[in-house]
Amino acid sequence: MFRFTVTATDGRARTGVLETPSGPVLTPVFMPVGTQGTVKGIDVHALAEIKSQILLANTYHLLLRPGPELVAKLGGLHGFAGWKGPWLTDSGGFQVMSLGHLRKITEEGVEFRNHLNGDLVFLSPERSIEVQEQLGADIIMAFDECPPYPASREYLERSLERTLRWLERSLKAKTRKDQALFGITQGGVELDLREKSTRETVKFDLPGYAIGGLAVGEPKEKMLPAVELSTRLLPEDRPRYLMGVGHPEDLVAAVALGVDMFDCVYPTRTGRFGYALTDEGRLNFNSARFKEDPRPIDETCDCLACRVHSRAYLTHLVRAGEMLGAVLLSLHNLRYLHRLTERMRRAIQAGRFAEFALAFAEKRFRGKTPAWFRYALKAGGHL
């Protein structure tokens, strides 16, 4: 039911097909985040129109409401939310970090204080897998401990070892054969710990692997070497998922190093704040700069916002506090990232990824390409 095939390579960048029970996914791919079973402000028809391929939902939040039992009763995420394509659920491990002030970690699992009503909630590897099986995603994640940045080396070592033990328990708890379980590597930006975590995780021979514990506040100069090491050690014939990464320049740099899958709230959150993503950077519609501009956000974009509306109208919506502004900008931002991965797929297939990445950098950085981006291109075999 689950298979990954690499279809083209250019240096370390690659395209592939990820086959799931709910349909194929072309990689590299960006996955919109539907934390509570919904991508904020965008329905499933609009997601299909902008060519979303796979959605992500959050185990912790859906455990709190409406509850996995109800979701299962109504057909899992596919039936409950109405998105019939592939789903991926995270394990709740990210909340171990993000809700640090509301949780207590033990070897057995993590005790959370429900951020909605204060009730105690317990997640263990076994409970996380149970909830994800009820949610019914095509891809589920092993329960892990995601350390913050910065963190001491001692903390990173402890969380790394605990994550490996929790992976073993997650595998033992898994009962559904129609779901693929991915393991998550940790180690922060300590390269020797990252190597240890990756080598030990690969021994479990899983259908896919996620690079966790990055994009949590560390500088790019430290993140990219950790990604480079990870993709070099992970199996060639399995998908590689860099968790929580959504800035356009980060996607290009990581694809250069061989990453296949990404997710992040960045495009929709940025849209709700009144910003639009373009190759040249973000356009701010909170300001009056575009209030008389008749052009679309991006003349090369085929999303609804760009096909129908002007920058002037979007400025009006955002400055008037109209919800349509946030919806249209979120829609555009997701389509922008989907188009970015589509452009990268075409460039890789044509053997022209280096040309694409350098042209992207010229626009993005206005001729001042940072050292970390050039590092990624060089390490990926594109310079």
N, C-alpha and C positions, 0 to 999 in steps of 0.2 A: 504493500500500500504506500510505501514511502521510498523514494529513490532520488538521488542527486547525480546529475550528469554534467560534467564540464563540457561546454560546446565550443569554446574558443579561448585562446590565451594570447596575451601580448605583454611580454615581460611577466611580471607576477600578477597583473590584472587579468581577470577572467570573466567569462559569461557562463551561465549554466541554466539548467532546468531542474527545479525542485518539484517533484511529483508528490502530491498529497491526496488523501481520499476525497478532498473537496475541489480538486483541480490543480493544474500546474502553476508554478510561479517562476517567472523569468528573473534571473539574477544578473547583475546586482539589483537589489530591490530595496525601496524604502517602505516601511510599514507604518501607516497612520496609527496613532495611539487612541484607542477607544477605551479609556480607563474603566468606565462603568458600563461597558457594552455599547457605548456610543462615542463617535468622534464628534466632539462638541460642535453643535450647530449644523451638522452636515448629515443628511440622511443617506441610506444605502444606495439609492438611485443616483444621487450626485457623486458618491464615491465611485460607483461603477463608471459614470460618465467621464471622470477624470482619470480613469484607468488604474485605480487602486487594485492591487492584486491580493493582498493579505492584510488582515487587521490584527491588532494586538489588544488584549483586554487584561485587566489586573485582578489577580486572585484575591488579594487582601480586600480590596474595595467591594468586589462582588460577594465576598463572604459576609461582609457587614450588611449589605443591602443589594438586591432583594433576598439574597441567600442562594446558595448553589442548588438546594433542593427544588426551589421554584423554577430556576433556570432549567434544570434537568427535566422537570415535569413538562415544561413548555418547549421541549425539543432542543435543549442545549443552546449555546450561543447562536448557532445557525438558525434555529427556529425562533428563539426568543427575540433576537435583535433583527432578524430578517436578512442578514448577510449570509448568503449561501456559499460564498467562496471560502478559502482557507482562513482559519483563525490560529493565532498563537496566544497562549496565556503565560504571563510571567508567574513566578512562584510565590511572590511576596517577599523575596529576599531583599529587594531594593528598599522596602519599608523598614527593614532592620536598620538601615542607615538613616533614611529620611525621617523616620519617626523616633529617632534616638532618644528624645526626651520622654517618650511614652512607652518604652519597651524595656524588657529585661531578658538577656540572653543566657540560656543554660545549655548544657549538652543535649538535653532532651528536645529543646526547641526555643521559641521566642514567645514571651508573654507580652501582649500589647494592651495598652489602655485605649479602648475604642475612642477615636478622636471625635466621634459624633455624640456619644452619650456617656462616655467614661467607663463603660462595662469592660471587664477583662476578656480578652480574646487570645486564644493560644493557637499558634501555628507550629507544627513539627513537620519534618519531611513527610511523614505518613499522612498527616492531615492536609498538607499542601497538595499532595498527589491526589488524595481523595476528592478534594474540592475541584481540582483541575479535570479530573475524570467526569465529575458531574457537569462541569461547564462544557465539556465536549470539544475542546479545541483540537485541531489537527496536530499541532506541535505544543508540547508542554515542557516546562523548565524544571530542572532539579532545584530543590530548596537550597539556598546558599546564604552565606553571610557576606554582605557587601560592605567592606570597610570604608570609612570616610577618608577624605584627603584634607590635611595631612593625617597620617597615622604612624605610630611608632612601629619599628621593625618587629618588635615582640608581638604587637597586636596583629600585624599582617601575617605573621607565622601562625599564630593561634587560629585566626579566621580561615586561613588557607587549609590547615589540617582539618578543622571542623567542617568546612565545606566539602572536603573529600569524604569524610565519614557520612555526612548528610546525603551526598550523592549515592553512596552505597545503599543507604536506607531508602532513598527515593526509588531506586531501581527495584528493590525488594517489594516496595509497596505498590508498584505499578501493576495493574491487572488488565487494562484495555490494550489489545493488539493493534487497534486502529489509530493509536496516538504515538507519535515519535517523541521520545524524551531526549532533550539536549542537556548536556552537562555544561557547567559554567566554571571558567578558570578565574582565579583571583591572584593576589600577590602585589596589588598596587602597582607602583612604578619601580619597585625593586626587581631588577631584571633576573637575578638568580632565583628569587622566589617565584616570579612569573614563570620561569622555565620549569621549576620543580612542579608547580601546579599544573601546567600544561602537560608535561610528560606523564604525570600520575593520572590526570583526567583522561587522556587518550587511551590509557590501558583498559578503560571500561568499554571500548569499542562501540561507541554510541552512534546514532544516525546523524548527529550534528553537534556542533560545539559553539558555545558563546564565550566571548571575551568580556568578562565582567569587571567591575571595579574601576573603570576608567570613565572619563567625561564627568567627574565628580568634583571638579575644581582645580585639578592639576594643570600646569602649563602645557601647551602643545609640545614643547621641546622634550617633555618627559612622557607624554602620552604616546607619541608616534613611535619611539623606539620600543615601547611595550607592545604596540600593535605589530610592528615589524617582526619581533621575536615570536610572538604568538602565531602569526600566519605562517612563519617559516617552520614551526614545529607541528602545527595541526595537519591532519591528513589531507592530501590533495583531493581525495574523492568524497569529502564530506563538506557540507555547507559551514561557513564561518560567519558568525553573527556578532557584530560589535554593538553592544547594548548601549542605548541612551545617547546615540550620536546622531545629530540632525543638521548641523551647520553645513552649508553647501561645500565650503572649502575642506571641511573635515571628511565629507563623503568622497570627494575626489582624491584626497591624499590616502585614505584608507583603501579605496578600490585599487589604487596604484600598488598597494602592498598585498592585495589578494583577498580583501574582505568581500563577502557576498550579500549580507543582510544588515539592515539598520532600522532603528526605531527612535523616535523622540517626540516630545510634546512641543518642541520648538516651533514648527511651522504654524500650528493652530494657536498656540499661546501668543506668538508674535502677531498673528492676524488679529486676535482679540484686542491687542494693545495698539492696533492701528498701523501696522507696518506691513509692507509687501516685499517679498524676496525677488531679487533680480541678480543676474550675473555680476552686475556692478556693485551690488550691496543692497541694503534695505532702503526703501522709500518710506518716509514718514508722513502719513496722511493726517497726523494731529496738527501739523503746522499749516500755514496758509500758502505754502510754496506752490501747491498745485491747484489752487482754488479756481483758476480760470484755464486750466490745461485740458484741451479736448482729446488728448491722446489716451490710448489705453495704458494700463500699467506696463505691459510688455507687448510690443507689436508682433513678436514671434510666438506668443502664448495663445493656446486655443481654449482656455478655460472660459466659463460664463462671464466672469468679471471683465476679462480682456476682450471678449467678443462683443459685449453689449454695452459696457459702461465706460465712462471717461474717468480720468484722474480727478477732474473737477467734481464729478458726482460722488466719487468715493470720499473725497475730502469733505464734502457736505455731510455725508452719512456719518463719518467718524466724528467730526466736530459737533454734530447734532446729537451724538449718542445713540443713533439708530442701530438696532441689532443687525440689520442687513449689512451694514459696513463690516462688522466683525465676521459675519458668515461669508461674504464675498472675498474678503482678504484671506481668510482661512482656506477657502476653496482654492484660491489662486496659489497660495503658498504650498499646499499639498501638490497641486498640479505641477508647480515649478520643480519640486524635488522629484516627482515621477518623471518629468521630462528630462531632468538632469541625469537620472539613472538610464533612461532610454538613450540619451545622447552618448553616455559612456558605453553602453552595450554596443551601439553601432560603431563607435570608434575602436573598441577592442576587436570586434569582428572584422573590421577593415585593416587591422594592424596599424592604427594611427592614434593610439591612446596618448602617446607622448605629445603629439601635435595638439590634440584636444586639450590636454592638461595644461600645456604651456599657454595656449590661447586663453583658456579660462583664467589662469593666473594673471595674465596681462590685464584682463578686464577687472578682475576681482581686486588685485593689489596695486593697480595703476602703475605697473612697471617696477614696483618695489616688493618683489616676491620674498616672503620671509624664509629664513634658513630652514625652519622645520618643514615647510612645504617642499622645498628643493631636496631636503633629506629624504622625504617619502618618495619622491620621483626617482632619485638616484638609487635608493635601496630597492625600489621596485623594478629597476632595470630600464628606466625611461629617460635617463640622462647619460 
